[in-house]
Amino acid sequence: MKIEWATYYCPDWDGQPERYIEEGVVGWGYSRRLAKARDDRLGLKAYIGVQHYAPSRWNLPGEPSARFFLSLFIRGRTISLQTYPTIAAAHSALVSFHKALAANHDANHDANHEK
């Protein structure tokens, strides 16, 4: 799996998603991709990013907050979109998903060749 990090990604902020808002990298109520991961063999595409959530935009109660996210796609189909408190947690979830997907792919490939 290849991961390309954006030039505006700042490793020093890996546990501080709010810094991306404070520094103007992400606007209120918006999100921004920090990394794109691909494994063409498996049809996997994923994004790690940061989002600002403003509940008042949707007439909901609660305080605005920032968090990291991981979105997963297989062959263009959305599989998951989850938020995480740190980049490390999002990255770990991506690595785990990739390993499981690869193992499943390889097992299916082997089973099809044994027939």
C-alpha positions as CSV (number, residue, x, y, z in Angstrom):
1,M,0.0,0.0,0.0
2,K,1.3,3.4,-1.0
3,I,0.5,6.5,1.2
4,E,1.0,10.0,-0.1
5,W,0.9,12.8,2.5
6,A,-0.2,16.3,1.6
7,T,2.3,19.1,1.9
8,Y,0.2,20.8,4.6
9,Y,0.2,17.7,6.8
10,C,2.0,18.5,10.1
11,P,3.2,15.5,12.1
12,D,3.5,17.7,15.2
13,W,-0.3,18.0,15.2
14,D,-1.0,14.2,15.1
15,G,-2.9,14.4,18.4
16,Q,-4.4,17.9,17.9
17,P,-6.9,18.1,15.0
18,E,-8.0,21.5,16.2
19,R,-4.6,22.9,15.2
20,Y,-5.6,22.5,11.5
21,I,-8.6,24.8,12.1
22,E,-6.6,27.3,14.3
23,E,-3.9,27.5,11.6
24,G,-6.4,28.0,8.8
25,V,-5.7,24.7,7.0
26,V,-9.4,23.6,7.4
27,G,-12.3,25.9,7.7
28,W,-15.2,25.7,10.1
29,G,-17.7,23.0,9.0
30,Y,-15.3,21.6,6.4
31,S,-12.9,18.7,6.0
32,R,-9.5,18.3,4.3
33,R,-7.6,15.2,3.2
34,L,-4.2,14.8,4.7
35,A,-3.2,11.6,3.1
36,K,-4.3,9.3,0.2
37,A,-3.6,5.6,0.4
38,R,-3.9,3.1,-2.6
39,D,-3.4,-0.5,-3.2
40,D,-4.5,-1.1,-6.8
41,R,-4.1,-4.8,-6.6
42,L,-6.8,-4.9,-3.9
43,G,-8.9,-2.0,-5.4
44,L,-8.4,-0.1,-2.2
45,K,-8.4,3.7,-1.9
46,A,-8.4,5.4,1.5
47,Y,-8.2,9.0,2.8
48,I,-6.9,10.1,6.2
49,G,-8.0,13.7,6.9
50,V,-9.2,16.2,9.4
51,Q,-12.7,17.6,9.8
52,H,-14.4,20.4,11.7
53,Y,-17.9,19.5,12.9
54,A,-20.2,22.4,13.7
55,P,-23.5,21.0,15.0
56,S,-25.2,24.4,14.8
57,R,-24.9,24.2,11.0
58,W,-27.4,21.4,11.2
59,N,-29.5,22.9,14.0
60,L,-28.2,20.4,16.4
61,P,-27.0,20.9,20.0
62,G,-23.4,20.6,21.0
63,E,-20.0,22.3,20.7
64,P,-18.0,22.5,17.6
65,S,-15.1,20.1,17.4
66,A,-12.3,18.8,15.2
67,R,-11.3,15.2,14.6
68,F,-9.4,13.0,12.3
69,F,-11.1,10.7,9.9
70,L,-10.4,7.6,7.8
71,S,-12.6,6.9,4.7
72,L,-12.2,3.5,3.0
73,F,-13.3,2.6,-0.6
74,I,-13.0,-0.6,-2.5
75,R,-13.4,-0.4,-6.3
76,G,-15.1,3.0,-5.9
77,R,-17.6,1.8,-3.3
78,T,-17.6,3.4,0.1
79,I,-16.9,0.9,2.8
80,S,-16.4,3.0,5.9
81,L,-16.1,6.6,7.3
82,Q,-15.0,6.8,10.9
83,T,-13.4,9.4,13.1
84,Y,-10.4,9.1,15.4
85,P,-8.8,11.2,18.1
86,T,-5.3,10.9,16.6
87,I,-3.6,10.3,13.2
88,A,-2.0,7.3,14.7
89,A,-5.4,5.7,15.5
90,A,-6.6,6.4,12.0
91,H,-3.4,5.1,10.4
92,S,-3.5,2.0,12.6
93,A,-7.1,1.3,11.5
94,L,-6.0,1.7,7.9
95,V,-3.1,-0.7,8.3
96,S,-5.4,-3.3,10.0
97,F,-8.0,-3.0,7.3
98,H,-5.4,-3.4,4.6
99,K,-3.9,-6.5,6.2
100,A,-7.3,-8.1,6.6
101,L,-8.3,-7.3,3.0
102,A,-5.0,-8.6,1.6
103,A,-5.2,-11.8,3.6
104,N,-8.8,-12.3,2.4
105,H,-7.8,-11.5,-1.2
106,D,-4.9,-13.9,-1.1
107,A,-6.9,-16.7,0.5
108,N,-9.6,-16.3,-2.2
109,H,-7.0,-16.2,-4.9
110,D,-5.4,-19.5,-3.6
111,A,-8.8,-21.2,-3.2
112,N,-9.7,-20.3,-6.8
113,H,-6.4,-21.7,-8.1
114,E,-6.9,-25.0,-6.3
115,K,-10.2,-25.7,-8.2
